[in-house]
Amino acid sequence: MVSHAKESAPGELVPVKFSRLTRRGVLLGLSVAQLITLGIGGLTLIAAFYAGGGMLLAYTAPIWVLSAALTWIPVGGRPVVEWLPVAFWWLWQVTGGQLLYRRRIVKPRPAGTLALPGDMARLREYSDPETGACMIHDPHAATLTVVCEVTHPAFVLLDPGEQERRVTTWGRALATVCRSGRIATLQVLERTLPDSGTGLVEWWATHGTPDGSWAADTYAELIERAGPAGERHATTISLSLDMKAAARQIRTAGGGIKGAAGVLRQEMSTLTSALRSADLAPSEWLDAGQIAVILRSAYDPAVASALERHGKIGRDLATAGPVAVTETWGNLRTDSAHHAVLWVSEWPRSLVYPGFTAPILLSTGIQRAVSLIYTPMRSDRAARDIRRKKVEYISDAAQRSRLGQIEDAAQTAGFQDVLQQEADLTAGHGVLRVTALISVSAPTVDELEAAVAAITQAAIQSSCETRRLVGQQAAAFTAAALPLCRSV
């Protein structure tokens, strides 16, 4: 995803336009799966025709008619043939009992592991002795992830000049991620949480006068009994080191997980400086207890406020995971909530101003988490990808010209997006692939569907299009609601 800015006077807010989602095919816009099914149907039809036609065409009709239907009939915006891998994977999970997770409370988990379902059971925790940060190691993906919390002023309340300055400095912060070549993923997670009332408790501890009087005792009791009165927003930034790309530096730093931690500390320092230059206030890198609270709150939202009010409860990663998880085709059920994950499939196609996502981020009364997953691309890989796209567009245009087809506006706009990306890369800018996911949670299914409808409407107001991810809700939830730099 690339944004293009429009020229404006200094101090004015600059509108931007996002490039379209690439939907390129191998030939004439058809994917490999479509070409295979179309080829099977075409070969069957040709063989029947040359073998005698007549009744053979009728006998083979189910094959070539089914192939044509699988190739061109759309379901949910995608051809039927592209749903077949999803359907087969879902059936494999159903027959293998992979849709249910129940924690084994009698059998203890190995030390240093996270009590999470699915492939996240392989994750390991490592406490960095120098920074005190908890680093999450994925031995299969060869990544090492660290998390920090970030505070910032309300963007929509700033004046246009200040908004433009912050957008520019945030772009520079993202550019630092592309330069080292050792970062696998950067994740920005913004989530809503029930206000636990800890602010009142902290204010009373600082400004109150507990002198034993009736007024002081009554006020302290009211604060203690006060439950969640609203909601608050929390933002975290997760940084994941690609241990394969940084193998040489890791060996230089001593090798193993300790060497990887030393390399990651360098990236942490660079990112912290970039965030402060962007007028963001990063906290200390989170320790195991703070990450455990985030994980537990995501799976069990009912206890989120209690965990924050009582600072010593639920701060063990060995018990931070869910007790039970049940996945269905379009939903996910965990301890105390139902969840659904939406994918932002289309960004605004017209010029919009920064802050266009305000309807989504400022929606009230809905418990949700918005996750932006940035995957940096090396310059050589990005250049090859852009050249491949250019060749596909040019060859498809030549093929359509030979067939007498007319070039439509969407194909022209897509080609212009590729040319703009090439110009930006030539100018020295980095390339980031961005995936946006929205996780919506509610106590009941009916409340969940109402919340999903509200978020979908808010996305429309933001000029975005969202699609509900089906057949992969468990994996999507871990990517959207957990600050672990997971992918779908």
N, C-alpha and C positions, 0 to 999 in steps of 0.2 A: 504494500500500500504506500503510495507516494502522494504528497499534497503539493499543489502548485499555488503560489501566492500571486496576488494581483498588485500592481504598482499603486502606491498611495503616498500622500504627503507624510513627512516625518511627524511622529506623535499620534498618527491615526491608526486605528485598528485595521489590520490587513485581512481581507477575506481569503479563504483558501478553498481549493477544489481537490477532491480525492480522486485518484485513479480508480478505474473499474476493476472489479474482481476478474482475474484472468480465467477465461473458460475456453481455452484453445483446444482444438482437436488435432488428430494426426493428419486427416485429410478431409477437406470441406467441412470442417467443424465437427467431425465425428471422432469420438474417442476410440481407443483400442478395443474396448469391449463392444462398442457398437459396430466397428468394422468386422469383428469376428462373427457376431451373430448375423450381420448382413451378408458376409461372405458365405456362411453356412447355408443361408436361405437361397442366395444367388446360385451357388454351385448345385444345390438340390434341384432348383428350377431348371437350370440349363441341362443337367444330366437327364431329367425326366423328359425334357423337350426333344433332345437328340436321341433318346432311347425309344421314341415312338410317339410321345405326346399322348393325347387323348386321355385314357383312363389313368396312365401313369401320373399325369399332371394332377388328376383328382386325388390319387392315392397319396401323393407327396404334398398335397395342399396344406395339411396340418403343420408340416415342417416349415415351409417357406412363409406361410401366413403368420405362424408363431414367431419366426425370426424377424419378420417385418414389424410385428407388434412390439417385440422386445426392443427393437432398435429405435422406434420413433414415438411410441405412445409415452407421454410424460405422466409421471405420478409424483406429486409434491415438487414439481419443478425439475425433476430429473428423469431421464429415460428409465424404463422398467429394468433394463439389463444392468444398470448401475446400482440397482437395489439388491441384486442377487447376492453379492458378497456380504452385504449387511444382513440379509435374511439368513444366509448360511451360517454366518458367525453367531447370530442370535440363536439359531436352532442348536448349534454346538454348545453354547452356554446353557441352554435349557436342558439338553440331554445330559450334560456333564455336571449339573447342579451348581453352575458358576454364578447364578443370580442371587444366591442366598449366602449370607455371612453371619455366623454366630460365634461370638468370642468364647474360647475355651477358658473358663475362669478357674478350673482346677489345675490345668497344666500350665506351669509358668513359662513365660517367654524368655528367650536367650537375652542375656544382659547386653544393653546397648542397642536393641532393636526397637522399632516403633510398632505399636499395636494397631496397625492399620490394615484394612482389607485388600484383597487382590494382590497385584504385583507390587504394591507399596509395602508389603511385609518384608521385602528385601532391604528397605532403607535402614541405615545405621546412623546413630548420632555420634558426633565427636565434639568434645568441648575444647575450644582453643585456649591454651593456657595463657596466651599473651593478651588477647582481647576479651576473654570470657564469653565469646559468642558460641552459640550452638550451631555447628555445621552439620548438615544432613548429607550423608554420602550414599549415592546410588551406585553400587558396584557393577551392575549390569550396564547402565547407561554411561558409566564413568564420569559422573558429575559430582560436584561438591557445592552445596547451596547454603547461603547465609541470608538472614532476614533482618531488616531494620524498619522501625516505624517512623513515619514522616508526618510532621505537622505543618500546616500552611494556612494562610488566610483564605477567606471565601473569595474565589476567583470572580464570581459574578458581581461582587460588590466593589471591585476595583474600577478605577477610571480606565477609559480605553487605552491611553498611553501606557499605563502600568500593565494592563493585560498584554499588550503587544510586547513589552519588554520581557515579561515573564515567559511568554511563548517562545521568544527567541532564545532566552537562556536555557529553557528546558530542552530545546532542540540541540543546543550545544552540549548539554549533559548527555543526551542520547548519543551524540556523535562520539563521545569518549568510549562508549560501549563497542563501537565498530572498529576502533583503531587498534586495540591490542591484539585482536584475533584469537583471544583465549576465552572469551565469554560465550557460553552456550545459549543462555537465555537470561533476559531481564523481565521480571514480572512486576506490574503495578496492580495492587489489589486494593480496591476501595469498597468497604462494607459498612452496612448499618448494624448497629447493636442497640439493644435496649439500654436506656440510661439507668445504671445501677444505683445512682444516688451517691456514688463515691465522692463526687464533687462537693456535695453538701457536708459530708463527713470531714473531708479535708479542710473545708473552709471553717468549720466549727473547731477543728483541732488547732487551726492557726489563729483564729480571731475570737473564739469563744472564751468565756470565763467560767469554768466549772468550779464555782465556789461553794457548791452544795446547797444553794438557794433553791426555792421551789421553781422559780422561772428557769434557772439554768438546767435543773434536772428535767423539767417538762420539755424544754427545747431539745435537749440531748436525746430524750426518749422518742420524740417525734421524728427526729432525723434518723434514729436507728430503725424505726418502724417504716420509714418512707420507702416505698417500693419504686420500681421503674416508673418515671413520670413522663417519659418520652423516648427519644432515640438520639443517638449520636453517631458520628461518622468516624471511622478509623481507616488510615491509609498505611499500607506497608509496601516496601520495595524489596524484592528478592533478587539476589544475584547468584547465578549458577556458573561455576567454572567448568570448562571443557577439559577434563584431565588428559584426553588424548591429544588435543591440540597443544596443550602446555606440558607435554611429556618431558621435553628437554629441560625446561625451567624447573620442573618438579625434581628431576634427577639432580640438578645443580643445587637445589635447596635441601637435599638430603634424601629424597625419594619417599615413597609411601604416602600415607595419609598426612603425615607431618609436613612433608615437603609440599604437598598440594595445599595444605593450610597456609604455609608461608607464601606461596604464589597468590592464593586468594586474598591474603591480607593486603598485598600490593593493590589488587583491583578494588578492594574495599576502600582503601585510602583514597584512590583516584576518584571513585564514585562519590565518596563523602564530600570531597572538595568541590566536585562538579555540582552536587546538590546544593551546597551552601552558596555557590556562585549564582545559582538559580533562585536564591532567596527562599529556599526550603530549609526546614529545620529537622535534620535527621537525628533520631535518638541514638543511644548506644545500640550496638548490634544485639539482637534478642538472644537471651540465654534459653536453656532447655525448658525452664518453667514457663516462660512467656510464650514460647511456641506451643507448648502443651495446652495452654489455655485457649489459644486460637483454634487449634485442632478440635478440642473438646467442644468449644462453642459452636463450631461449624456443624458438627454431627448432632449435637444436643443443645439447641438454642434455648431450651427452657431453663438451663442452669447457667447461662452465660452471665446474667447479672449477679447471681450468687457467687460465682467464681471470682468476679472482680471485687465484690464487697469483702470477701474473706481471702486475703492475699496469699494464704499458705495452703489452700485447698486446690486439688486438681492440677498440681504443677509437676507431674511426673509423666514423661513421654511414654513410659511403659504401660500406662493406664489411660492415655489421652484419647485413644481411638474409640470407635463406636462399639456398643454391645451387640447390636444387630443391624444389618443392612439388607434390604430387599429391593431388587431392581425390577422394574417393569419396562414395557416398551417405551413409554414416554415420561415416566416418573421415577423417583428414587425415594424410598422410605428408610429413615434412620431412626435413632432412638426416640426423639420427641417431635419430629417434623417430617413433612413431605417436601420434596425438592423437585424442581424442574430447571433445566439449563437451556438457555437460548443462545444462539450464535448470531452475531451481527454479520449477516451475509452481504449487506450492501451499505456502504458509507454514502454520505451526500454526494449526488452527482452534479449539483450546482454549487455556486460560490456560497460559502457559509462563514460566519465569524467564529473565532475561538469561543468556547463556551456553549457550543450548539448542543452538547449533551446534557445541559442543565435539566431538561424535563425528566431524564432518566435518573440522574444523580440526586436530584432534589425531590424526588417523589417521596411522599410521607405515608406512614402507616404500612409500609411494605418492607419486609426483611429481605434484603437482596445483597449480592456481592457482584461487583463489576471487576473483571480481570482483563488487563491488557498484557498480552504475552508477546514480547519483542524477541525475535530471533535474528541476530546479526548475520550478514552474509559477507564472506571475504570478497574483496574487490574482483579477484580473478573469476570466482564462481559467479558473481553478479554479472560480470561482463559476458561470460559464456551464456548465461540464462537470457540476457537481453538479446544477444545475437541470435540465439535459437528462436526467440519469439519473433524477431524481425523476419527471419527466413520463413517461418510459418505464415506470417501475415502476407508476405510478398508472394509466396508460392500459392497460397489459397486465392489471392486476388487474381493471379495469372490463370489458375484453374477455372475460377468463376467466369473470367473473361472469355476463355475458350468455350465454355458451356453456354455463354450468353446470359449469365445471371448478372443482376444489378448489384453494385456495391451499396450496402445500406449504411446509415449514419453511425450505428453502434460499432461496426467493424472499423470505420474510419476513426472514430474516437478512441477505440482501443489501440490502434496503431499509433496515434498521436501520443497516447500515454506512454507507450514503449519508447518513442523518440524522446519524450521529456525525461524519462528515467535514464536514458543513455546520456543525455546532456548533463543531468545532475551528477551522474557518476563520473563523467569526464571532468566536471568542475571540482571534483574532490570530495563530494558528499558521500556519506556512508549509505548503505542499503539495509533496511530493517524490514523483515516480514512481521506483520502485526496481526494477531488473532485476538478478537474481542469476544468474551463470553460473559453472560449474565446468569447468575444462579439466583433463583427465587425460592423462598422457603415460607412455609405456613404450617400451622398445627393440623389442619384438616385438608382433605382433597378439594372440597368446595372452595375454601379460602385460598388454596393454592391456585386454582383455575381463575379465580377473580383477580388475584395478584398478577398472574401471568398476562391476563387480558389488559390490566392497567399498564404493565411495563411495555407490552407490545404497542399500546396506544401512545405511550410516552416516546417510544422509539420513532413512531411515525411523526410525532411533533418535532423530533430531532432530525428529521429527513433521513432516517436510517431504516433498514429492513432487517427484521430478525426472523430466524427460523428455529423451531424447536428441534433439538437433536434427539433422534429416536434410535433405539437399539444400542446406545452407548452412554446412557445417562450416568452410570457409575464412574466411568473414566472422565466424562465431561465435568462431573461435580468436583472431582479431585483437582482438575485444572482450573476451574472457575472459583472455587470457594476456599482452597487451601494455598498458602503462600510457599509452595514447594517447587515452583517452576516445572510443573507437569505439563504434558502435551496430550492432545486428543488424537 
